[in-house]
Each structure stands twice: as structure tokens, then as C-alpha cells.
Amino acid sequence: MKGDIPARQAAERWSYTGPPRRLEREGLFMLEQQGDSRFVSQPLPSALIRLYGGQVMAQALMAAQRTVEEGKRPANCHAMFQTPGDIAVPISFDIERDSDGRSFSARRIVARQGDAIILAMNAMFHVEEPDAPSHGAAMPQVPEPETLTSMEEVLHNSTELAKRHEPFWLRDHIFDWRPVQTFRVNTRSPEAGEQQFWVRLKESWQGLAIDHFSLTAYLTDLHLLHVGLAPLGIGFASDHLQTASLDHSVWFHRAASLDDWMLYSLTSPSAAHSVALGTGNLFTRDGQIVASTAQSGLIRLHDKARTGKL
């Protein structure tokens, strides 16, 4: 089925007003169902020239969840980004019900804008089994978030952030990120491919119908590719750098709320042939691992500096 929702018609249905953080908060969970297996959303304002991949993945997972029986939660999702998304065109999500067993359900999701496929994703859903044996990786020992400077403050005070990066990185977004290590902006000497961030919602969403699994998919798309730049001595804001996410996988181990601090611990095992791999673990503040992530992405350096919007 093709995405045949006129952009103007959709824009009238989703008429956002208010501060950017509220637009992001309310728009992320706004899906319109059209039939049993199709959902439509409107792109969120992000100051980018293309869709933010985390939005498309989060909404694809959210749409798939709505086709699964109550009692099953996301176990994993694996997304392939096909073509850059248009920030002015509605997104349609078509769901294929591959299987529905007693314990697991499998879904395939295709996200389109018009005739163009922008994302293809597989997702698995699972009934919770709290009495099953379990173990989890240990959380790294890092300073408490209250002792760290917010990424927002770091970037506002930076003299290295180029003007073309400011609309995206300095926007009023929903998460409070606290980098543990020095947050790299421009090219420096090579460093270890490791980075940790404390992260939580800036304000409580209590009282709202929140899908914290989709919200986790949304937030884990940020920074995961950048960790692969540090061993190369490249800063994320280099105007000679071209980046693009190629895929993104999330394994959901346990349910948790982003109202409280979580530690996102990232590492990059490899970068070669202009493709970097980043992996991550997300922990609750008391050290329980709740999700693991992996993403590969394009990292290509150009001789000529890039200009214009990101």
C-alpha cells in the first residue's frame, strides 16, 4: 500500500502550537490509525533538512505495538534506513503480522513517504516472564549526574560549534543529556571509542499515555554513531564530515521509565571503509541494564567544507 496522504491535508490535521519541547513531546506519540494495519504520522520539527531517524523508528515500533495483543511488550527491533526522509511529508507505516504465538509476536513494518520507502523494520514482542532466571552486565562506575554539566550548557558555551549546527543542537528538546567525558565538538587528537551519558526527560510526563519502549528507541539514536569518531580524531561538528545512520537495533531487556536518570554507555569496536559501528547499553540509576543497542553509519570526510543546513 502506498503513502497517499496529501501533505497539506495532514498538516491541517496535525496543527502544532507552542514551544518546541512541547511539540516534540506531543507529536512523537501522535499516530492516526487508518485500517487494521496502517498508521500515519507527521514529521516532528528538528531543524534538520531530513527526518531524524529516531523518530521514524520510534513511531514504527509504536505502530507495530498497537497491532499486538495486550500483555506483550517489545523485545527487540531492527531497522534499516532506506532513503532520507522529507521533513515536510507525512509518514505512513504499514504493518505485516508475521506471527502471533503464545509468548512471542513478530511484525514487519515499512515506513513510506509517498512511494519512497524510508525505513524497513522487524520487531518482536514478548510476554513478560519475571520469574525466569536473569543476569545483566555491570554498569560502569561514573560520577553522579548532579555533578556533571548538561550537554545543553556545554554547547551553548562552546566556541567550536559552527552556526550550521546550532539549530539542531541548541534547540529546546525533551531530554537532559549529561556527558561524563569531555563532549567532542570539533576535530582533536584520537581518543578511546567510549562515551557515557546520563539522560532523562527534562520534565515528568506523568499523566500522559507514554510508551517508554518507543521513547527509548527514540533517544538511543542520538550519539550512538558519534562514538565511532573519537578514535579517528574527528569531532561530530566538523564541516568536512558527512554522516548518516544506516541501521539501528535495540534489545529491550526490562521495562523502565525515563522520568529518572539512566546511563547510556557507548563504545565503538570498529570503523572501516567509511562505516562506523557503535554499540551501547542503557542502565537505570541503580545499575540494572534495561536495553542494548547497535548502529552502523556512514562517516565520510570531504576535502571541501560542507555548508548549509544539516
HELIX and SHEET records of a PDB file:
HELIX    1   1 ALA A    7  ARG A   13  1                                   7    
HELIX    2   2 PRO A   20  LEU A   28  1                                   9    
HELIX    3   3 GLY A   53  GLN A   65  1                                  13    
HELIX    4   4 PRO A  145  THR A  147  5                                   3    
HELIX    5   5 MET A  151  HIS A  156  1                                   6    
HELIX    6   6 LYS A  163  HIS A  165  5                                   3    
HELIX    7   7 GLU A  166  TRP A  169  1                                   4    
HELIX    8   8 HIS A  212  LEU A  219  1                                   8    
HELIX    9   9 HIS A  226  GLY A  228  5                                   3    
HELIX   10  10 ALA A  230  LEU A  232  5                                   3    
SHEET    1   A 9 GLU A  32  GLN A  33  0                                        
SHEET    2   A 9 ARG A  38  SER A  41 -1                                        
SHEET    3   A 9 ILE A  91  ASP A 100 -1                                        
SHEET    4   A 9 PHE A 104  GLN A 113 -1                                        
SHEET    5   A 9 ALA A 116  VAL A 127 -1                                        
SHEET    6   A 9 LYS A  72  PHE A  81 -1                                        
SHEET    7   A 9 ASP A 247  PHE A 252 -1                                        
SHEET    8   A 9 ILE A 289  LEU A 301 -1                                        
SHEET    9   A 9 LEU A 241  SER A 245 -1                                        
SHEET    1   B12 GLU A  32  GLN A  33  0                                        
SHEET    2   B12 ARG A  38  SER A  41 -1                                        
SHEET    3   B12 ILE A  91  ASP A 100 -1                                        
SHEET    4   B12 PHE A 104  GLN A 113 -1                                        
SHEET    5   B12 ALA A 116  VAL A 127 -1                                        
SHEET    6   B12 LYS A  72  PHE A  81 -1                                        
SHEET    7   B12 ASP A 247  PHE A 252 -1                                        
SHEET    8   B12 ILE A 289  LEU A 301 -1                                        
SHEET    9   B12 VAL A 275  THR A 284 -1                                        
SHEET   10   B12 MET A 262  ALA A 272 -1                                        
SHEET   11   B12 GLU A 194  LEU A 201 -1                                        
SHEET   12   B12 PHE A 175  PRO A 179 -1                                        
END                                                                             
